[in-house]
Amino acid sequence: MNTAMLNPKRGRTSKWISMLQHIKRDRQFLLLLLPCIAFFAIFRYGPIYGLIIAFKDFSVYDGILGSEWVGLEHFQKFFNSFDFWLLFKNTLLLGLYNLLWSFPFPIIFAILLNEVRSQRFKKSIQTFSYLPAFLSIVIICSMVIDFLSPSRGLINQFISFLGFEKIYFMIAPEWFRTIFISSDIWASMGYEAIIYLAAIAGIDPTLYEAAKVDGAKRWHTMRFITIPSILPTILIMFILKAGSMFRIGYEKVLLLYNPMTYEVADVFSTYVYRKGLLERDYSYAAAVGIFEALIALIMLLGANLLSRRFGGKSLW
């Protein structure tokens, strides 16, 4: 019989001794983790304490602990406001369109790029597709605005050349979502395709050789070898993408929208920015931020459950 079962105290002591031995053996590797641990402790877990202000009438002079406790008052105020349904609809549609269009494009691009036989042409396409990933969101949005400018934009010059009237894209609400999703595809397609190209590179080459011997065409190898082989990677990326569907960053929306497009462009993150930083209603903004985070968590758990049930792969 195991001595740890006969003497639980001795078993616990031996576990501590074993853990200390592992720490001593791997101390150099553990030291490399310290900056990462410090970063998450300071910038990720530390600010969680500040979420208390969502349940208080926060005052800068009284501080977090000294402010009056109001419970769910800010949440009720937000749910009963007209802004709630508008923000929910805009965030849901932008996130859903982004998932439906931005997610499959890198997969298709990676599969098609893998079929290119000319290495020089392939590397050139890869280089050009990666370039937007090295540009800041400010530069990308500035380029979008310049391209769509009614006076000097290339798009409107082409439209005018064809004999049609110029379109004021940036102030037309019906064009905002198309512009947002299209620019996101252009900016992220090449960078995200790297993951799928790496997964394709890990496929056993003998599978393609056997398929060629059997007379399979390139379409058949893509359909029956490439896509099934990278399906686990696709499912994992889908879970991550679906989990962040509601977490639309305020930076890009803030740079592209204007009062003319608020009705279709205003989302939770931009609303939190205006209420928290511009109007200084910190408690109300914190409540909206918590609600957005909860919805994102539910989406992540739901996507993970669906992936495990129907695809057999999940993050946990």
Buried (B, 14 or more C-beta within 10 A) or exposed (E): EEEBEEEEEEEEEEEEEEEEEEEEEEEEEEEEEEEEEEEEEEEEEEEEEEBBBBBBBBBEEEEBEEBEEBEEBBBEBBEEEEEBEBBBBBBBEBBEBBBEBBBEBBBEBBBEBBEBEEEEEBEEBBEEBBEBBEEEBEEBBEBBBEBBBBEEBEBBBEBBEEEEEBBEBBBBEEBBBEBBBBBBBBBBBBBBBBBBBEBBEEBEEEBBEEBEEEEBEEEEBBEEBBBEBBBBBBBBBBBEBBBBBBBBEBBBBBBBBEEBBBEBBBBBBBBBBBBBEEEEBBBBBBBBBBBBBEBBEEBBBEBBEBBBEEBEBBBE
